[in-house]
Amino acid sequence: MIIYDIKCENGHTFEGWFHDRQAWMDQNARRLVCCPVCNSSRVELSPSSLTILGKDSKPPREKEDRGLTPGQVLQSMRRYLEDNFEDVGNKFAEVALKIHAGDEEERNIKGTTTPREEAVLKEEGVSFIKITLPKMDS
């Protein structure tokens, strides 16, 4: 199961749950995903709450199928982010821009951004991704 933040053409943001990315793409192509506020079926994926910048744009190589449960995958991802990314909190945009300009050393960072800060990062050509990780009980 995968959870996406979705935004309609009118700017309403909502959450969608899909079996996998292909299910999202199939349903969206057939205009089956509709905004619960205005019923628009012109929707796209919207950035989520956690933002990260990696110094290497290539994802790490993983084994094909290790038989992990979704919970194990999420815990592994959370652990990887905690171990390999510096948390810069709400200064993400500021630090990312400094790294992009060469004013700070290149490194993996994570933190939070506002929609305005995200727009500035995009305008400046800073590559970043947003990931939503649910809170884990243990």
C-alpha positions as CSV (number, residue, x, y, z in Angstrom):
1,M,0.0,0.0,0.0
2,I,1.3,3.5,-0.9
3,I,-0.1,6.8,0.3
4,Y,0.2,9.9,-1.9
5,D,-0.6,13.5,-1.3
6,I,-2.7,14.6,-4.3
7,K,-3.6,18.1,-5.5
8,C,-6.4,19.0,-7.9
9,E,-6.3,21.7,-10.6
10,N,-8.1,24.0,-8.1
11,G,-5.4,23.7,-5.5
12,H,-7.2,21.3,-3.0
13,T,-4.9,18.8,-1.4
14,F,-6.0,15.4,-0.3
15,E,-4.6,11.9,0.4
16,G,-4.9,8.9,-1.8
17,W,-4.2,5.2,-0.9
18,F,-3.1,2.9,-3.8
19,H,-1.9,-0.7,-4.1
20,D,1.3,0.6,-5.8
21,R,2.5,3.3,-8.2
22,Q,1.1,1.5,-11.2
23,A,-2.4,1.5,-9.6
24,W,-2.1,5.3,-9.1
25,M,-1.0,5.8,-12.7
26,D,-3.8,3.6,-14.1
27,Q,-6.6,5.2,-12.0
28,N,-5.4,8.7,-12.7
29,A,-5.1,8.1,-16.5
30,R,-8.7,6.8,-16.4
31,R,-9.8,10.0,-14.4
32,L,-11.0,7.8,-11.5
33,V,-9.2,9.9,-8.8
34,C,-11.4,12.9,-7.9
35,C,-11.0,15.7,-5.5
36,P,-13.3,15.3,-2.5
37,V,-13.9,19.0,-2.3
38,C,-14.7,20.0,-5.9
39,N,-14.9,16.6,-7.7
40,S,-12.2,17.6,-10.3
41,S,-10.5,14.6,-11.8
42,R,-7.6,16.7,-13.0
43,V,-5.2,15.8,-10.3
44,E,-1.4,15.3,-9.8
45,L,0.9,14.1,-7.0
46,S,1.7,16.8,-4.5
47,P,4.9,17.2,-2.5
48,S,4.6,15.9,1.1
49,S,5.9,17.0,4.4
50,L,9.5,15.7,4.7
51,T,12.1,17.1,2.3
52,I,15.5,15.6,1.6
53,L,18.5,16.5,-0.5
54,G,21.0,13.8,-1.3
55,K,24.6,14.4,-2.5
56,D,24.2,11.4,-4.8
57,S,21.2,11.5,-7.1
58,K,21.4,7.8,-7.8
59,P,19.4,5.6,-5.5
60,P,21.2,2.9,-3.6
61,R,21.1,-0.5,-5.2
62,E,18.8,-2.9,-3.4
63,K,18.2,-6.6,-3.8
64,E,15.1,-7.5,-5.9
65,D,12.8,-8.9,-3.2
66,R,13.9,-9.5,0.3
67,G,10.4,-10.4,1.5
68,L,10.1,-7.4,3.8
69,T,6.7,-6.3,5.1
70,P,5.6,-2.7,4.4
71,G,6.3,-1.9,8.1
72,Q,9.8,-3.2,7.9
73,V,10.4,-1.2,4.7
74,L,9.2,2.0,6.4
75,Q,11.3,1.3,9.5
76,S,14.4,0.7,7.3
77,M,13.8,3.9,5.4
78,R,13.4,5.9,8.6
79,R,16.5,4.4,10.0
80,Y,18.4,5.1,6.7
81,L,17.3,8.7,6.8
82,E,18.2,9.1,10.5
83,D,21.7,7.6,9.9
84,N,22.6,9.3,6.6
85,F,20.9,12.7,6.6
86,E,21.6,15.8,8.7
87,D,18.4,17.2,10.1
88,V,18.4,20.9,9.5
89,G,14.8,21.4,10.6
90,N,13.0,24.4,9.2
91,K,16.2,25.8,7.7
92,F,16.1,23.2,4.9
93,A,15.6,25.7,2.1
94,E,18.3,28.0,3.4
95,V,20.9,25.3,3.7
96,A,19.9,23.6,0.4
97,L,20.4,26.9,-1.4
98,K,23.9,27.4,0.2
99,I,24.9,23.8,-0.8
100,H,23.6,24.4,-4.3
101,A,25.6,27.7,-4.6
102,G,28.7,26.0,-3.2
103,D,28.8,28.1,0.0
104,E,28.5,24.9,2.2
105,E,29.9,21.5,1.8
106,E,27.8,19.0,-0.2
107,R,26.0,16.6,2.1
108,N,22.7,14.8,2.6
109,I,20.2,16.9,4.5
110,K,16.6,16.6,5.6
111,G,14.1,19.1,7.1
112,T,10.8,20.9,6.4
113,T,9.8,23.5,3.9
114,T,6.9,25.8,3.2
115,P,5.2,25.8,-0.2
116,R,6.9,29.2,-0.9
117,E,10.3,27.8,0.0
118,E,9.7,24.8,-2.3
119,A,8.9,27.2,-5.1
120,V,12.1,29.1,-4.6
121,L,14.1,25.9,-4.5
122,K,12.5,24.8,-7.8
123,E,13.2,28.2,-9.4
124,E,16.8,28.0,-8.4
125,G,17.1,24.5,-9.8
126,V,17.7,22.7,-6.5
127,S,16.7,19.0,-6.8
128,F,14.9,17.6,-3.8
129,I,12.2,15.1,-3.0
130,K,9.5,15.0,-0.4
131,I,8.7,11.9,1.6
132,T,5.9,11.3,4.1
133,L,6.8,8.7,6.7
134,P,4.0,7.7,9.1
135,K,4.7,7.7,12.8
136,M,5.8,4.3,14.0
137,D,4.7,2.8,17.4
138,S,8.1,1.2,18.1
